[in-house]
Amino acid sequence: MVDRQKIGRNNKNRGKQEERNVLEPLATYFEEEFSRNPDNGDQVADVESENYVVEVKSKITGSPAQLIKGWGQVLEAERQTGKEPFVVLSFVDKGKRVRWLVQRLD
């Protein structure tokens, strides 16, 4: 029998780990330091830098719902901070975890 409480805890831990995992790639890509915001229930992005706010969505399989939820959260962070918003989608593709950086074009 599957312990439903452990599933939720594992998902939350995976999400926190993915937030840490994207710090270095984001810093390299944007050429500035990023830090993880602690999970304190506030409406802030998961990761941010001086100029950017980033929401990280991690699942086993990718889904449009991840992107929709992530954009809703990061747009609130953009409204509060004035920083440019991005979403990182992290999921497993063909047995390997992949990460996509999604941004708005307008």
N, C-alpha and C positions, 0 to 999 in steps of 0.2 A: 504494500500500500504506500502511496506517495504522500509525504508530509507536505501539505500545501503551504505551511508557514515557511518551510525551508526553501521552497521554490521562490517565494517572494523575496526572501532574504538574499538568495543567490542572485536574483535579478538586480537587486539594489547594489550588491557588492560588485557585480559585473559592470554596472553603470558607473559607479565611482572609479573603478579601475580604468575604464575606458576614458573617463575624463582626465585621469593622470596620463594615460597613454598618448593622448593627442597633444599634450603640452609641447613636447619637443618638435614634432612635425609642424605644428602651427607656428612656433617661434622661427623655425627655419624658413618656412614659406613666406611669412609676413615680415621677417627680419626685426622682430621685437619680442620681448618677454611676455609670456602668458602665465596666468596663475589660475588655480582652481578655486572657485568660491565654495566654502563649506555648505553642506546641505542643511540649511537652517530654516527652510520653509519660506524664505522670502522670495519674492518674484524677481529674482536676478538670474542672469545667465550662469550656466555651469562653469564656463571658462571666460576670462576676459584679459584684455591688455589695455594699454593706454588708448588705443583707437578702435578696438573691436570687442564685440560681445558674441559669444558662441554658445549655442545650445547643443549638447551631445546626446544623441539618441542611439542606444545600443540594444540590439535584439539578436536572436539567432538568425532569423530571416528578415530581410528588408520588407517594408510595407509603406504604401502611401500614407497610412495613418501616422507613422513615425514623423514624416515630413510635415504633415499638417499640424500635429501637436507641437513639434519643435518650433515651427514658424510662429505659432501663437505665443509661445513662451518668449522667444527671442525678440519679437516685436515689442513686447512689454518692456523688456530690458533696454531695447533701443530707445523707447519713449522716455524711460527714466534717466538714461545716461547720455543720449545723443551720439552714442558710438555706432559704428557700422555693424549690422547684424549678419551672422552666418549660422548655418546648421551643419553639424557633422553627423552623418548617418553611418553607423557602424553595424555590420552584420556579417554573417558567414556566407561566402559564395564559393561553391565547389570545394568545400572543406577548408577554406582559408578565410580568416577574418579580413575584411576590406573596410576601408573608410573613405567616404565621399564628402567633400566640402561643397556645400550648396550655398549660393548667394543669389541675391536679387539683382536683376539687370537694369531696372529703371530707376 
